Amino acid sequence: MERFRVSVERTTFPQVGTMTVSLGVTQMVRGIFIATLLDYADQALYHSKHNGRNQTTFFEDLLEQGLVKTEEITLGDI
């Protein structure tokens, strides 16, 4: 994902010039409901956006640093 981010940053797009991208990433783990994984990736994305943009943030790194918490979403919660 970091290589993708750097590639976007280095590309000149015909209609807009240069642009950047912020990414939130989480590890897919068997047995964790997809809505939970999307929530984890979303938390990482918003961390990227609120902490300088143009970066890749991994949910697991944030969890290790105590900056986010896990809250599993179950089927009945949707």
C-alpha positions in Angstrom: 0.0 0.0 0.0 2.9 2.3 0.7 4.3 1.7 -2.8 0.9 2.6 -4.2 0.8 5.8 -2.2 4.2 6.8 -3.4 3.3 6.0 -7.0 0.3 8.2 -6.8 2.3 11.0 -5.3 4.9 10.8 -8.1 2.4 10.7 -10.9 1.3 13.8 -12.8 -2.3 13.5 -13.8 -3.3 15.3 -17.1 -6.4 17.1 -15.7 -5.3 17.8 -12.1 -1.5 17.7 -12.0 -0.2 16.0 -8.8 -2.2 14.6 -6.0 -1.7 12.6 -2.9 -3.6 9.8 -1.1 -4.1 8.8 2.5 -4.6 5.1 3.3 -5.9 3.1 6.2 -5.0 -0.5 6.2 -5.8 -3.5 8.4 -4.9 -7.2 8.3 -7.7 -9.5 7.2 -8.2 -12.1 9.8 -10.4 -15.2 9.4 -13.3 -15.2 11.8 -13.5 -11.4 12.2 -16.7 -10.0 10.7 -16.1 -7.9 7.6 -17.8 -4.8 9.1 -15.3 -5.0 11.9 -12.4 -5.1 9.5 -13.9 -2.1 7.6 -14.2 -0.2 10.9 -10.5 -0.9 11.7 -9.4 0.3 8.2 -11.6 3.4 8.6 -10.0 4.2 11.9 -6.6 3.9 10.3 -7.7 6.1 7.4 -8.9 8.9 9.6 -5.7 8.8 11.6 -3.8 9.3 8.3 -6.0 12.2 7.4 -5.9 13.9 10.8 -2.1 13.5 11.1 -0.7 15.1 8.0 -2.4 13.3 5.1 -0.5 11.6 2.3 0.5 8.6 4.4 -0.3 4.9 5.0 -1.5 4.0 8.5 -1.8 0.4 9.7 -4.5 -0.3 12.2 -2.3 -2.8 14.0 0.4 -0.2 14.5 -2.1 2.2 16.0 -3.4 -0.6 18.3 0.1 -1.4 19.5 0.6 2.3 20.3 -2.7 2.4 22.2 -4.1 5.0 19.8 -7.2 2.9 18.9 -9.2 0.2 20.4 -10.8 -2.9 19.0 -14.6 -3.3 19.1 -15.9 -6.2 17.2 -19.1 -5.8 15.3 -21.3 -8.8 15.3 -24.0 -9.8 12.8 -26.8 -8.6 15.1 -25.3 -5.1 15.5 -25.9 -4.2 11.8 
